[in-house]
Amino acid sequence: MQNNTFSGLFVGQNLVKLSAVASTNAYVKEVLSNSAPLPEGTVIMAENQFEGRGQQQNTWLSEAGKNLTFSVLLSPGFLQITQQFELNKAISLAVLDVLKPLLGSTVSIKWPNDILVDKQKIAGILIENIVQGSRWKHAVIGIGLNVNQTEFPDSLNATSIRTILHRDCDLNQLLADLCRAIEARYLALKSRKFDRIHQEYLNGLYKFEDSATFKLGDELKTGRIIGVSNIGLLQIDFGDQICEFGFKEIAFIID
C-alpha cells in the first residue's frame, strides 16, 4: 500500500495504491463497513484487480499493471436519492473530458455509462450507492479504463489508448487528469448545474437522435434515442410509440 497526493481540492488528496485486490469498489465498501474513516475524494487504485465488475454483475477484464482500475469515494448528500443518475451523468462526462482531447471526437457514452471509441469499449463505470435512511450517504465510483493493454477477447469488442495512439500512456498522469475532471464535474453538480450536465450528457451519447438497431428480448427493432429520463431510463422513439427502458431491458446492436 502506498499513499500519494494529487493536486486538487479533494479528489485524489488521499490516494491509496494496492498491488492486488479483488475489487476496488468492494475494498472501499469493506473499509466503510468496518467504520474506518475515509475522507471524501479518497481514491483506491489497484495495479491488479482480479474480480472487477461492471453493471449488472458483468466482469471487467484487465491485464495487471497496464490499465487504470480505481474507485473514488464521494458523499453526495446534497442530492436526493431519486437523483442518483445525475451523478452517473457527471462521472461519465468527466471521463469524456479526459479522453476526447486525447483520442478525438469518436469518444462517446454508451448508455448508461460505458465509454466507446469508434464503437469499441474503452472504459466502464460502476457506481454503488450507500443509503442511510432517506439520506444518500456515499457513492463508490469504480472506473476501469483500458490504457496500455493491447490484446482483448474478440467477444469484448474492446480497445485501449495504446491501441489507438500506438504509444504507452503514463498511468499516474492519466489518473491525475481523471481526478481533476471528476472533481470539476462533481462541483458543477454540487452547484446544481443539472440542465447543462444533462444536455452535455445527451450530446455525448452514442447514437443520440440517430437511427439504430436495438434488441428487445428475441426481437430486433429500429428506433431513435430521443432522451434519458431523470431517473436514467433510456427513451427511444420507434416511430409508432415512444418507450422507456431500464438497465438490461434493451441492448444495442453495434455495427
C-alpha positions in Angstrom: 0.0 0.0 0.0 1.3 3.4 -0.9 -0.2 6.9 -0.3 0.3 9.7 -2.8 -1.2 13.2 -3.2 -2.5 14.8 -6.4 -3.2 18.5 -6.9 -6.9 19.4 -6.5 -9.2 20.3 -3.7 -10.2 16.8 -2.5 -10.4 14.1 -5.2 -7.1 12.2 -5.0 -5.8 14.0 -2.0 -6.0 10.7 -0.2 -4.7 8.1 -2.8 -4.1 4.5 -1.8 -2.3 2.2 -4.2 -2.8 -1.5 -3.9 -0.7 -4.1 -5.7 -3.6 -6.5 -5.9 -7.3 -6.6 -4.8 -10.4 -8.4 -5.9 -12.3 -5.2 -6.5 -11.5 -1.6 -5.5 -15.2 -0.9 -5.0 -15.5 -3.9 -2.7 -12.4 -2.7 -0.8 -13.9 0.7 -0.2 -17.2 -0.7 1.0 -15.4 -3.1 3.3 -13.4 -0.3 4.9 -16.6 1.7 5.4 -18.5 -1.2 6.8 -15.8 -1.5 9.5 -16.4 2.1 10.4 -13.0 3.2 9.3 -12.9 6.9 8.4 -12.2 7.7 4.7 -12.3 11.3 3.6 -14.4 12.3 0.7 -12.4 12.1 -2.5 -10.4 9.1 -1.4 -9.1 7.2 -4.4 -8.2 3.5 -4.3 -6.1 2.3 -7.2 -5.2 -1.3 -7.9 -2.3 -2.5 -10.1 -4.1 -5.8 -10.4 -7.9 -6.0 -9.9 -8.8 -9.6 -10.5 -12.6 -9.6 -9.8 -13.6 -6.3 -11.3 -17.3 -5.9 -12.1 -19.4 -3.7 -14.5 -23.1 -3.1 -14.5 -25.4 -6.0 -13.5 -22.5 -8.3 -12.5 -20.7 -8.2 -15.8 -17.0 -8.9 -15.5 -14.4 -6.2 -16.2 -11.2 -8.0 -17.5 -8.0 -6.0 -17.0 -4.3 -7.0 -17.5 -2.3 -6.3 -14.4 -0.2 -3.2 -14.5 -1.4 -2.0 -17.9 -4.7 -0.2 -17.1 -6.4 2.0 -14.7 -8.8 0.3 -12.2 -9.7 2.5 -9.4 -12.5 3.7 -7.1 -13.5 7.2 -5.9 -15.4 7.8 -2.7 -17.9 10.7 -2.8 -20.5 11.8 -0.3 -23.4 13.3 -2.5 -25.7 14.0 0.4 -26.7 17.3 -1.3 -28.6 15.2 -3.9 -31.9 13.4 -3.3 -31.9 9.6 -3.6 -34.1 9.9 -6.7 -31.3 12.0 -8.3 -28.7 9.1 -8.4 -28.5 9.3 -12.2 -27.3 12.9 -12.0 -24.0 11.6 -10.6 -23.8 8.9 -13.3 -24.0 11.7 -15.9 -21.4 13.8 -14.2 -18.9 11.0 -13.9 -19.4 9.8 -17.5 -18.8 13.3 -18.7 -15.6 13.6 -16.6 -14.2 10.5 -18.4 -15.1 12.1 -21.7 -13.4 15.4 -20.6 -10.1 13.5 -20.4 -10.4 11.1 -23.3 -11.8 13.4 -26.0 -8.8 15.7 -26.2 -6.6 12.6 -26.2 -8.5 10.4 -28.7 -10.7 12.6 -30.7 -14.4 13.2 -31.4 -15.4 9.5 -31.8 -15.3 9.1 -28.0 -18.9 8.7 -26.7 -21.1 7.4 -23.8 -23.0 4.2 -24.5 -25.9 4.4 -22.2 -25.9 4.2 -19.3 -22.1 4.6 -18.6 -19.8 2.7 -20.9 -17.3 4.7 -22.8 -16.7 3.9 -26.5 -14.2 5.0 -29.0 -15.4 4.4 -32.6 -17.9 1.8 -31.4 -15.3 -0.1 -29.3 -15.4 -0.1 -25.5 -12.5 1.6 -23.8 -13.9 2.2 -20.3 -16.7 1.3 -17.9 -18.2 2.9 -14.8 -19.9 1.2 -11.9 -21.5 3.4 -9.2 -22.6 1.7 -6.0 -24.6 3.8 -3.5 -24.8 3.6 0.3 -28.0 5.0 1.6 -28.7 5.6 5.3 -32.4 6.1 5.9 -33.6 8.7 3.4 -30.0 10.1 3.0 -27.6 9.3 0.2 -24.5 8.8 2.4 -21.8 7.6 0.0 -21.2 6.8 -3.7 -18.4 4.4 -4.5 -17.5 5.1 -8.1 -15.5 2.3 -9.9 -13.8 3.1 -13.2 -12.0 0.7 -15.4 -10.0 2.3 -18.3 -8.1 0.3 -20.9 -4.8 2.1 -21.2 -1.7 0.1 -22.3 -3.3 -3.3 -22.8 -3.4 -4.4 -26.5 -5.0 -7.8 -26.5 -8.6 -8.5 -25.7 -11.0 -11.4 -26.2 -12.9 -11.0 -29.5 -16.2 -11.1 -27.7 -15.5 -7.9 -25.8 -15.2 -5.6 -28.8 -12.7 -3.6 -26.7 -9.9 -1.1 -27.4 -7.3 0.9 -25.5 -5.4 4.1 -25.6 -2.2 2.2 -26.6 -4.0 0.5 -29.5 -5.3 3.9 -30.8 -2.3 6.1 -30.2 0.4 3.4 -30.8 2.3 4.5 -27.7 2.1 3.8 -24.0 0.4 6.3 -21.7 1.6 7.2 -18.2 -1.0 5.7 -15.7 -0.3 8.2 -12.9 -0.7 11.2 -15.1 -3.9 9.8 -16.6 -5.2 9.1 -13.1 -4.4 12.7 -12.0 -6.2 14.1 -15.1 -9.3 11.9 -14.3 -9.3 13.0 -10.7 -9.3 16.7 -11.7 -12.1 16.1 -14.2 -14.2 14.2 -11.7 -13.7 16.9 -9.1 -14.7 19.6 -11.6 -17.9 17.8 -12.7 -18.8 16.9 -9.2 -18.5 20.5 -8.1 -20.7 21.6 -11.1 -23.2 19.0 -9.9 -23.0 20.5 -6.3 -23.7 23.9 -7.9 -26.9 22.4 -9.3 -25.9 22.8 -13.0 -28.3 20.0 -13.8 -29.6 21.3 -17.1 -26.1 21.9 -18.5 -24.9 18.5 -17.4 -27.9 16.8 -18.9 -27.5 18.5 -22.2 -23.8 17.7 -22.4 -24.6 14.0 -21.5 -27.1 13.8 -24.4 -24.6 15.5 -26.7 -22.0 12.8 -25.8 -24.4 9.9 -26.0 -23.8 7.2 -28.5 -26.5 7.2 -31.3 -28.4 10.1 -29.8 -31.1 11.1 -32.3 -29.6 8.7 -34.9 -31.4 5.6 -36.2 -30.1 2.4 -34.5 -31.0 -1.2 -34.0 -31.9 -2.5 -30.6 -32.5 -5.9 -29.2 -35.6 -6.4 -27.0 -35.7 -10.0 -25.9 -35.6 -12.0 -29.1 -36.8 -9.1 -31.2 -34.8 -6.6 -33.2 -36.3 -3.1 -33.6 -35.1 0.1 -35.2 -35.5 3.3 -33.3 -34.0 6.6 -32.3 -32.8 7.7 -28.9 -34.5 10.9 -28.0 -33.5 11.3 -24.4 -32.8 9.9 -20.9 -35.3 10.4 -18.1 -34.5 12.0 -14.7 -34.0 8.5 -13.2 -31.9 7.3 -16.1 -34.3 5.5 -18.3 -33.4 5.4 -22.0 -36.1 7.0 -24.1 -36.5 5.6 -27.7 -38.8 6.6 -30.4 -39.8 3.5 -32.5 -41.9 5.5 -34.9 -45.2 4.1 -33.7 -44.5 4.6 -30.0 -42.0 6.1 -27.5 -40.8 3.7 -24.9 -38.5 3.9 -21.8 -36.1 1.2 -20.7 -34.0 0.5 -17.7 -30.7 -1.3 -17.4 -30.6 -4.7 -19.2 -34.1 -4.2 -20.6 -32.6 -3.4 -24.0 -29.3 -3.9 -25.8 -27.6 -2.0 -28.6 -26.7 -3.8 -31.8 -23.3 -2.2 -32.6 -22.4 -2.5 -36.3 
